[in-house]
């Protein structure tokens, strides 16, 4: 890919094997990782490049998943050793899970190198890798138009100073309810979102799982419910899918305004729901834009 054919969206994060047990089934070493879900979702809407690291054991079948989705893989590094492996078990209600193992393997030494073709891309999604690495990525990019940042409790606890330094450099921080309260010390989610804006971003996106999400800016708030699902097979990666659908939509629409942000929230919501209908990215691989757009239109009809 030349710099003239740069991806619209660059996604930086983990590529992993996920071993998952739910009340529906149990599977070993599925394609997982934050960058995998985010990239596949984003690629439904816009040209997307992935930056991550895998080991020698990463199978060609999983490379083919990215290829079939149309994801550019110049930034996918392959190193000696084993691919990051996570294993977890979900409770019956799917809202809580227990981690059995987190084997970082080659991901422990991940040093994200942004390909030249990616450095002038306009949309950047920094998934929840170490804040110092997120800052390193920002240093390599040439002023993206819009940057989304995700984080997690681990970094809030262990790398808060680095995290705060990155938060002030991005346009949007996305966190779940618990992370929002943990980061800000505010019990009210609205107060937490306002506190996040004081940290530097223009937008705070709070994900509330089956209760939807809301996006706060200095002078506006957008609220969407979740897409109603009768059955959930596996919620792993739903939040990352949400981020991918969101930033991919903004890139496809070509700008950030109220209407585009609302459409991004709608697309993010319905895309994340598809992820929950099957394990790994399997359901995302089955849908096309016509099916997704039809569900998004139906979802918008539900909104006030």
Secondary structure as UniProt FT lines:
FT   HELIX           3..5
FT   STRAND          9..12
FT   STRAND          16..21
FT   STRAND          26..32
FT   HELIX           34..42
FT   TURN            43..45
FT   STRAND          48..54
FT   TURN            56..57
FT   HELIX           60..69
FT   STRAND          72..78
FT   STRAND          85..90
FT   TURN            92..93
FT   STRAND          97..103
FT   HELIX           105..109
FT   HELIX           116..118
FT   TURN            119..120
FT   STRAND          123..126
FT   HELIX           131..140
FT   STRAND          146..150
FT   HELIX           153..158
FT   HELIX           160..167
FT   TURN            168..169
FT   STRAND          172..176
FT   HELIX           177..184
FT   HELIX           189..198
FT   TURN            199..200
FT   STRAND          203..207
FT   HELIX           209..211
FT   STRAND          213..217
FT   TURN            218..219
FT   STRAND          220..224
FT   TURN            236..237
FT   HELIX           238..253
FT   HELIX           258..276
FT   TURN            280..281
FT   HELIX           282..286
FT   HELIX           289..302
//
